[in-house]
Amino acid sequence: MPKKILCVSLSLCAILYAAPTSVPTQMQQQGQKSQQQEYGRGWLKYDDESKQPQNQPQQINPKATEKDLLIAILQEQKIANRIQMEMLEIMKVVHDLPRMVEVNGKKCLSNSSEDCFVMPIIGDGARIPVMRKWLENPTVENALAYYKWQSKYLNHVFNAGYSLEAAAKNTRYPFAATPPHLTMEDGQGQDERKKMVKEKLKQHSPNMEVAILMGKNYGYDIENIVLLREVYDEIKSMGVKTRFVFESQEALNRFNNLHEKALGQDASDLWRNIPNTDKVISPNSFKNDKIDTYMTPMYIFRYRNVSNQKSFNQVIGIGRDRPKDIINMMTRSMILFGVIKPEELAGTHAQKQSAEGILKQINSRHFLNDEEAKQRAPELKKLIEEEMQK
């Protein structure tokens, strides 16, 4: 018996130690309730500092007895237990936890066997009564009720989409892509934008460099000199410093010897015609702490601008990546690291490339049996060229 008394006493001491130092009066309880209502929305109210409860010194009720403290603690525990039970019921509904049910006159755990099948209702079905009723009892009447509800729901969703589409036409296109109103079936809009993007990248070329790491994976390195040369030429055409980088002289010699003995002269010429200044040896390029040079060829894009204090290194291509994918990754890196804003690469800025397309059509036209158009063509070309210079 003394042992039991000791345990009870220790428990009571622990409760008293953790308990509040005062028992809320009726007025204090009303104030707390109003504050709970005011701030019950949690994070939704945190941004309004003017309505935040101020830290008040805790009022101590000197007349509070141990019994009062225990009663206050029990009241709080009852509230917490009620909230937990409500949360449990919500979880049971949302997750449709297994439960004891009666099927064909026998009690069993739902969905524990074929004989105890109960349609699981989770996700939207658990939150939408008309859907739940239809899923649990798929009669024509229940399906019709759900169909009518679904029709209203989908029409509401469609209206949301229509409003977004209408709003998009009221402002500038904010994405690095071709807007729907400039796309064409033959891909003209996309082609014009690609040319515009290259022009934009060319403006940043003094701060850009691409290192094509070679020599770690001999088979992948030598399998397609045509692809390597396409990527090299594409990047160089934008004025970007581009070099093939080898880890050692031995790796470079091996690559040179192979192309000297290539079966096709074209393959040999593609490599030999690249300036030797663009074929360098740099072991340190393979020792970057932030980039794992696990295979080659690997295309590393470096950007450094002292004026805006922006710099980064990023892998933009590996192995058999195609030239267009490598250029796309270069473009996305410039957006990702904040050098270019997405809206700067929107297709709406490709008006110059569109005008160039018109000039190309005029220049390729033969004007057979159309002498009048032939005479007017030079003036039209001059007008377009002048506008392009503005």
WOGITA-V498897 format. One record per backbone hydrogen bond with DSSP energy under -0.5 kcal/mol. CO is the residue of the C=O (numbers start at 1). NH is the residue of the N-H. If there is no record, write none. Layout:
co: {CO CO}
nh: {NH NH}
This chain:
co: {1 2 3 4 5 6 7 8 9 10 11 12 13 14 15 22 25 26 27 28 29 30 31 32 33 34 35 36 39 41 42 42 43 43 45 47 48 49 54 59 60 61 65 66 67 68 69 70 71 72 73 74 75 76 77 78 79 80 81 82 83 84 85 86 87 88 89 90 91 92 92 94 99 101 101 103 106 108 108 109 113 114 116 120 122 123 123 124 124 127 128 128 129 130 131 132 133 137 139 140 141 142 143 144 145 146 147 148 149 150 151 152 153 154 155 156 157 158 159 160 161 162 163 164 165 167 168 172 175 177 177 179 179 180 184 187 188 189 190 191 192 193 194 195 196 197 198 199 200 201 202 204 205 207 208 209 210 210 211 211 212 213 213 214 216 217 218 219 224 225 226 227 228 229 230 231 232 233 235 235 236 241 243 243 244 245 246 248 249 250 251 252 253 254 255 256 257 259 264 265 266 267 268 269 271 275 276 278 280 280 282 283 284 288 291 292 297 298 298 299 299 299 300 300 301 302 303 305 305 310 312 314 317 318 322 323 324 325 326 327 328 329 330 331 332 333 334 334 335 341 341 342 343 346 347 350 351 352 353 354 355 356 357 358 359 360 361 362 367 370 371 372 373 374 376 377 378 379 380 381 382 383 384 385 386 387}
nh: {5 6 7 8 9 10 11 12 13 14 15 16 17 18 19 24 29 30 31 32 33 34 35 36 37 38 39 40 42 44 45 46 46 47 48 49 51 52 56 61 62 64 69 70 71 72 73 74 75 76 77 78 79 80 81 82 83 84 85 86 87 88 89 90 91 92 93 94 95 96 97 123 110 103 108 106 103 101 110 112 116 117 111 122 125 126 127 127 128 129 131 132 133 134 135 136 137 139 143 144 145 146 147 148 149 150 151 152 153 154 155 156 157 158 159 160 161 162 163 164 165 166 167 168 169 170 171 174 177 179 347 182 183 183 187 191 192 193 194 195 196 197 198 199 200 201 202 203 204 204 205 207 208 304 241 302 212 243 213 300 245 297 298 247 218 221 222 223 228 229 230 231 232 233 234 235 236 237 238 240 239 210 212 245 280 214 282 252 253 254 255 256 257 258 259 260 261 262 268 269 270 271 272 273 274 278 279 244 246 282 285 286 287 291 293 294 319 213 300 301 316 317 211 302 314 209 312 309 310 305 303 301 299 321 326 327 328 329 330 331 332 333 334 335 336 337 339 340 338 344 345 345 346 349 350 354 355 356 357 358 359 360 361 362 363 364 365 365 370 374 375 376 377 378 380 381 382 383 384 385 386 387 388 389 390 390}
